Amino acid sequence: MEEVHRVISLTNNPITEYDIDILCEWLKTNPRLTKGRMTKAYEAAWSKYLGCKYSVFVNSGSSANLLMLYTLIANEEIKPGDKVVVPAVSWATDLAPVIQLGLVPILCDCNLQDLSIDLDHLESIIGDHEPSVLMLVSVMGICPDMMKITSICTNNNIILLEDTCESLGSADGLLKLGTWGAMSSFSTYYGHHLSTIEGGMVCTDDKNYYEMLIMLRSHGWSRDLSPEARRAYQKSWERSDFQDQFTFYVPGFNLRSTDLQAFIGLQQLEKAEDVVRGRWDAYIKYRRIFEAVGHWVPKTTPDCVNSAMGYPVLVDNRDEVVKKLKENDIECRPIISGSMAEQPMYLSRCYAADPVVPNSQKVDKLGLYVPCHEGLSDHEIEKVADVIIHV
């Protein structure tokens, strides 16, 4: 049967009509909609899927990044003025909280194999700047060399944070991305692997981080702590049970999500394995086509799974390729947002004069990504690749 013409979209909305029907039935029971029991159930299910001890549901992946960094400050592991390595190829809110919290960002160039950080440049940064934190981004769901990166961080007393917002289900060997660092962030914004409309998650195996995260998420109070931890704060500050309800032990935020979104999230997690498998399959199909004609392809190792957010392409004639893709109703966009070194939010603050990030500049000028998800047919993958190859 001939396929019906449609726009080949970057996203495959994972919230289906069936999911909406289930949500409507649940809403008819008049449940609690603000953060409550459903949020705890979703967090537990997420931890089980990922393979971590603790997960904290927040209102976005961007808030998750902010919380990770501020948790380190609240725990007095870093302080304003300390240096944080941020990949030049990353998202705005990998860099923004570093600036907002009074930390000093040091941009690290990408490599042109997996588009993550260039390890030679990282080593140079460590020698010159002695950073306290690395905010690692796994670009487009492609696995960085996690063994080498964790070794470098361990040997130099650098705290590793993982931004895995584009990489749900990606794995380097037996370990999923998001389980290698001290904490990790995920996004369930529309258009990501799974969606809670808006939403994010912070994951960790560290109990002290977890307790700080849940206090910082909700104003700085202790209500969400275990009874033992809550009593310890009460005793330390001599607060009565009555006072403790509205005692703020740390300067927190309000970054909570809702039980409504947690309910959606629980349904979404049931699809996670199928979504990851579909994105990995699409990625492999693209890679084989482009490799066969000598195009640049991202690195893939035998023991990894790349649960792709999109398929990255580097082409010398990007403007022409983008124009042709649009003419063929194929959506595309820059790889993340190009290089942070070119963004006004960085340049206007002059943290470093002309940072030397040549690979990231190449990605900024030549890079784009195209649809790569479980909703694509083989014919659509071939069509996308054919347009790029023959421009």
C-alpha positions as CSV (number, residue, x, y, z in Angstrom):
1,M,0.0,0.0,0.0
2,E,1.3,3.5,-0.9
3,E,2.2,5.6,2.1
4,V,0.1,8.6,2.8
5,H,2.1,11.8,2.4
6,R,2.9,13.6,5.6
7,V,5.5,16.0,7.1
8,I,8.4,14.0,8.4
9,S,8.6,15.5,11.9
10,L,11.5,15.8,14.3
11,T,9.2,14.7,17.0
12,N,7.0,11.7,17.6
13,N,4.5,12.8,20.2
14,P,4.5,9.9,22.6
15,I,1.2,11.0,24.2
16,T,-1.4,9.0,22.3
17,E,-5.2,9.2,22.1
18,Y,-5.2,6.1,24.3
19,D,-3.1,7.8,26.9
20,I,-5.4,10.8,27.0
21,D,-8.4,8.4,27.4
22,I,-6.7,6.8,30.4
23,L,-5.9,10.2,31.8
24,C,-9.5,11.4,31.5
25,E,-10.8,8.3,33.3
26,W,-8.4,9.0,36.1
27,L,-9.4,12.6,36.3
28,K,-13.0,11.6,36.8
29,T,-12.0,10.0,40.1
30,N,-11.2,13.5,41.4
31,P,-7.6,12.7,42.4
32,R,-5.1,15.0,44.0
33,L,-3.5,16.9,41.1
34,T,-0.6,18.7,42.9
35,K,2.5,16.8,43.9
36,G,1.6,13.8,46.0
37,R,1.3,10.1,45.9
38,M,1.4,9.8,42.2
39,T,4.7,11.7,42.0
40,K,6.3,9.3,44.5
41,A,5.1,6.3,42.4
42,Y,6.5,7.9,39.2
43,E,9.8,8.6,40.9
44,A,10.1,5.0,42.1
45,A,9.3,3.7,38.7
46,W,11.8,6.0,37.0
47,S,14.5,4.9,39.4
48,K,13.8,1.2,38.7
49,Y,13.9,1.8,34.9
50,L,17.2,3.8,35.0
51,G,18.9,1.7,37.7
52,C,19.5,4.3,40.3
53,K,18.5,4.7,44.0
54,Y,16.7,8.1,43.9
55,S,14.8,10.2,41.4
56,V,13.3,13.6,42.0
57,F,10.5,14.8,39.6
58,V,10.7,18.5,38.7
59,N,9.0,20.8,36.2
60,S,11.7,20.7,33.5
61,G,15.0,19.3,32.5
62,S,16.3,22.9,32.8
63,S,15.2,23.0,36.4
64,A,16.9,19.7,36.9
65,N,20.2,21.2,35.8
66,L,19.7,24.1,38.1
67,L,19.0,21.8,41.1
68,M,22.0,19.7,40.5
69,L,24.4,22.6,40.7
70,Y,22.7,24.3,43.6
71,T,22.6,21.1,45.5
72,L,26.4,21.1,45.3
73,I,26.5,24.7,46.6
74,A,24.0,23.9,49.4
75,N,26.1,20.9,50.5
76,E,29.1,23.2,50.5
77,E,31.0,21.2,47.9
78,I,31.4,24.1,45.6
79,K,31.0,27.9,46.1
80,P,30.5,31.0,43.9
81,G,33.6,31.7,41.9
82,D,34.4,28.0,41.4
83,K,34.9,26.8,37.8
84,V,32.5,24.5,35.9
85,V,33.4,22.9,32.6
86,V,30.4,23.3,30.2
87,P,30.5,21.7,26.7
88,A,30.5,24.3,24.0
89,V,28.0,22.1,22.2
90,S,25.2,22.1,24.7
91,W,21.9,23.6,25.7
92,A,21.2,27.1,27.1
93,T,20.4,25.8,30.6
94,D,23.6,23.8,30.9
95,L,25.4,27.2,30.8
96,A,22.7,29.5,32.3
97,P,22.7,28.1,35.9
98,V,26.4,28.3,36.1
99,I,26.2,32.0,35.3
100,Q,23.1,32.5,37.6
101,L,24.7,30.9,40.6
102,G,27.9,32.9,40.4
103,L,30.1,30.1,39.2
104,V,32.6,30.5,36.3
105,P,31.9,28.6,33.1
106,I,34.8,27.2,31.1
107,L,33.7,26.1,27.7
108,C,35.1,22.7,26.4
109,D,35.3,21.9,22.7
110,C,33.5,18.9,21.3
111,N,35.1,16.0,19.4
112,L,33.9,15.1,16.0
113,Q,33.4,11.4,16.8
114,D,30.5,11.4,19.3
115,L,30.1,15.3,19.5
116,S,30.6,15.1,23.3
117,I,33.6,16.9,25.0
118,D,37.1,16.7,23.5
119,L,39.1,14.8,26.1
120,D,42.4,16.5,25.1
121,H,40.8,19.9,25.5
122,L,39.3,18.8,28.9
123,E,42.8,17.8,30.1
124,S,44.1,21.2,29.0
125,I,41.3,23.0,30.9
126,I,42.0,20.9,34.0
127,G,45.7,21.9,33.9
128,D,44.9,25.6,33.3
129,H,41.8,26.2,35.5
130,E,41.4,23.4,38.1
131,P,37.6,23.1,37.7
132,S,35.4,21.7,40.4
133,V,32.6,20.3,38.2
134,L,32.0,18.9,34.7
135,M,28.5,19.3,33.3
136,L,28.6,16.5,30.7
137,V,26.2,16.5,27.8
138,S,25.5,13.3,25.7
139,V,24.7,15.0,22.4
140,M,21.7,13.6,20.4
141,G,21.7,10.5,22.6
142,I,25.1,9.4,21.4
143,C,27.3,7.8,24.2
144,P,30.5,9.6,25.2
145,D,33.5,7.6,26.3
146,M,32.2,7.3,29.9
147,M,35.0,5.1,31.2
148,K,37.6,7.7,30.2
149,I,35.5,10.6,31.3
150,T,34.8,9.2,34.8
151,S,38.5,8.2,35.2
152,I,39.6,11.8,34.4
153,C,37.0,13.2,36.8
154,T,38.0,10.8,39.6
155,N,41.7,11.4,39.2
156,N,41.2,15.2,39.3
157,N,38.6,15.5,42.0
158,I,36.0,16.8,39.6
159,I,32.3,16.2,40.3
160,L,30.6,14.7,37.3
161,L,27.1,15.8,36.5
162,E,25.3,14.3,33.5
163,D,22.8,16.1,31.3
164,T,21.1,13.2,29.8
165,C,18.0,15.1,28.6
166,E,18.6,13.9,25.0
167,S,19.6,10.4,25.9
168,L,16.9,8.4,27.8
169,G,17.9,4.7,27.4
170,S,21.3,5.3,25.9
171,A,23.9,2.9,27.5
172,D,27.7,2.7,27.4
173,G,28.2,-1.0,28.0
174,L,25.9,-2.3,30.8
175,L,25.3,1.1,32.4
176,K,22.7,3.5,31.2
177,L,23.7,7.1,30.7
178,G,22.5,9.0,33.8
179,T,24.0,6.5,36.2
180,W,27.7,7.4,35.8
181,G,27.9,10.7,37.6
182,A,27.1,12.1,41.0
183,M,23.7,13.3,39.6
184,S,22.0,13.3,36.3
185,S,19.2,15.3,34.6
186,F,16.4,14.2,32.2
187,S,13.7,16.0,30.3
188,T,10.2,14.8,29.5
189,Y,9.3,17.9,27.5
190,Y,7.1,17.4,24.4
191,G,9.3,16.1,21.6
192,H,11.7,14.1,23.8
193,H,11.7,10.3,24.1
194,L,8.9,10.3,26.6
195,S,6.7,13.2,27.5
196,T,4.9,14.5,30.6
197,I,4.1,17.7,28.6
198,E,6.6,19.6,30.7
199,G,8.8,17.9,33.2
200,G,12.2,16.7,34.2
201,M,14.0,14.4,36.6
202,V,17.1,14.5,38.8
203,C,18.7,11.1,39.5
204,T,21.3,10.1,42.0
205,D,22.6,7.2,44.2
206,D,23.6,9.6,47.0
207,K,21.2,9.9,49.9
208,N,22.6,13.3,51.0
209,Y,22.1,14.7,47.5
210,Y,18.6,13.2,47.4
211,E,17.5,14.8,50.6
212,M,18.9,18.2,49.6
213,L,17.3,17.9,46.2
214,I,13.8,17.3,47.6
215,M,14.2,20.2,50.1
216,L,15.4,22.6,47.4
217,R,12.6,21.5,45.0
218,S,10.0,22.7,47.5
219,H,10.9,26.0,49.1
220,G,13.7,24.6,51.4
221,W,11.3,22.9,53.9
222,S,11.7,19.4,55.3
223,R,8.2,18.0,54.6
224,D,9.3,15.6,51.9
225,L,12.2,14.1,53.9
226,S,12.0,10.8,55.7
227,P,10.7,11.1,59.3
228,E,14.2,10.4,60.7
229,A,15.8,13.1,58.5
230,R,13.0,15.6,59.3
231,R,13.4,15.1,63.0
232,A,17.1,15.6,62.8
233,Y,16.6,19.0,61.2
234,Q,13.9,19.9,63.8
235,K,16.2,18.9,66.7
236,S,19.2,20.7,65.2
237,W,17.2,24.0,65.0
238,E,14.9,23.4,68.0
239,R,11.7,23.6,66.0
240,S,8.4,22.3,67.3
241,D,6.2,20.0,65.1
242,F,3.9,23.0,64.6
243,Q,6.8,25.3,63.5
244,D,8.4,22.7,61.3
245,Q,5.5,22.7,58.8
246,F,6.7,26.1,57.6
247,T,10.4,26.1,58.6
248,F,12.8,26.7,55.7
249,Y,16.1,25.0,56.4
250,V,17.8,25.9,53.1
251,P,17.1,28.7,50.6
252,G,15.0,26.7,48.1
253,F,12.9,27.1,45.0
254,N,9.5,25.9,43.8
255,L,10.3,23.6,41.0
256,R,7.7,21.0,41.6
257,S,5.7,19.3,38.9
258,T,2.2,17.8,39.4
259,D,0.6,14.5,40.1
260,L,-1.3,14.9,36.8
261,Q,2.0,14.9,34.9
262,A,3.3,12.1,37.1
263,F,0.3,10.0,36.1
264,I,1.1,10.6,32.4
265,G,4.7,9.7,33.2
266,L,3.8,6.4,34.6
267,Q,2.0,5.5,31.4
268,Q,4.9,6.8,29.3
269,L,7.5,4.6,31.1
270,E,5.6,1.5,30.0
271,K,6.7,2.4,26.4
272,A,10.3,3.3,27.2
273,E,12.0,0.1,25.9
274,D,10.0,0.2,22.6
275,V,10.9,3.9,22.2
276,V,14.6,3.3,22.8
277,R,14.7,0.3,20.5
278,G,12.9,2.2,17.7
279,R,15.3,5.2,18.0
280,W,18.4,3.0,18.1
281,D,17.1,1.1,15.0
282,A,16.5,4.4,13.1
283,Y,19.9,5.7,14.1
284,I,21.6,2.5,12.7
285,K,19.7,2.7,9.4
286,Y,20.7,6.3,8.9
287,R,24.3,5.5,9.8
288,R,24.6,2.6,7.3
289,I,23.2,4.7,4.5
290,F,25.5,7.7,5.1
291,E,28.6,5.5,5.7
292,A,28.1,3.7,2.4
293,V,28.4,7.0,0.5
294,G,31.3,8.4,2.5
295,H,29.4,11.0,4.5
296,W,30.5,11.8,8.1
297,V,28.9,9.5,10.6
298,P,29.0,9.6,14.4
299,K,31.0,7.1,16.3
300,T,29.3,3.9,17.3
301,T,30.9,1.2,19.4
302,P,29.7,-2.4,19.6
303,D,28.7,-2.3,23.3
304,C,26.7,0.9,23.3
305,V,23.1,1.8,22.6
306,N,22.5,5.3,21.2
307,S,18.9,6.2,21.9
308,A,18.9,9.0,19.5
309,M,17.2,12.4,20.0
310,G,17.8,13.0,16.3
311,Y,20.3,12.1,13.7
312,P,23.2,14.6,13.4
313,V,24.6,15.6,10.0
314,L,27.6,17.8,9.1
315,V,27.6,19.2,5.6
316,D,29.5,22.0,3.9
317,N,26.4,23.2,2.0
318,R,24.0,23.4,5.0
319,D,21.9,26.3,3.7
320,E,21.1,24.4,0.5
321,V,20.4,21.1,2.5
322,V,18.1,22.9,4.9
323,K,16.2,24.5,2.0
324,K,15.8,21.2,0.2
325,L,14.7,19.4,3.3
326,K,12.0,22.0,3.9
327,E,10.9,21.7,0.3
328,N,10.4,18.0,0.9
329,D,8.4,18.6,4.1
330,I,11.2,17.2,6.3
331,E,11.8,19.1,9.5
332,C,15.4,19.9,10.7
333,R,17.2,22.1,13.1
334,P,20.7,23.0,14.4
335,I,22.5,20.4,16.5
336,I,21.2,21.4,19.9
337,S,21.8,25.1,19.5
338,G,25.2,25.2,17.9
339,S,28.1,26.5,19.9
340,M,27.6,28.3,23.2
341,A,30.7,30.3,22.4
342,E,28.7,32.1,19.8
343,Q,25.7,32.8,22.0
344,P,25.1,36.4,23.3
345,M,24.5,35.1,26.9
346,Y,28.1,34.0,26.9
347,L,29.8,36.6,24.7
348,S,28.2,39.5,26.6
349,R,29.9,38.4,29.8
350,C,33.4,37.9,28.4
351,Y,34.3,34.9,30.5
352,A,37.0,34.1,28.1
353,A,38.4,36.0,25.2
354,D,37.7,34.0,22.0
355,P,37.6,30.5,23.5
356,V,39.4,28.0,21.2
357,V,36.7,25.6,20.3
358,P,37.3,24.8,16.5
359,N,35.3,21.6,16.4
360,S,32.3,23.3,18.1
361,Q,32.5,26.1,15.6
362,K,32.4,23.6,12.8
363,V,29.2,22.0,14.4
364,D,27.8,25.6,14.7
365,K,28.4,26.3,11.0
366,L,27.9,22.9,9.3
367,G,25.6,21.0,11.7
368,L,22.0,20.1,11.6
369,Y,19.9,17.1,12.8
370,V,17.0,15.3,11.1
371,P,14.2,13.1,12.4
372,C,15.3,9.9,14.1
373,H,12.6,8.3,16.2
374,E,10.5,5.2,16.5
375,G,7.7,6.6,14.4
376,L,9.7,6.7,11.1
377,S,9.2,4.1,8.4
378,D,12.2,2.7,6.4
379,H,10.9,4.7,3.4
380,E,11.0,8.0,5.3
381,I,14.5,7.4,6.6
382,E,15.7,6.6,3.1
383,K,13.9,9.7,1.8
384,V,15.6,12.0,4.3
385,A,19.0,10.5,3.6
386,D,18.5,10.7,-0.1
387,V,17.6,14.4,0.0
388,I,20.8,15.2,2.0
389,I,23.1,13.0,-0.2
390,H,21.9,14.5,-3.4
391,V,21.8,18.2,-2.7
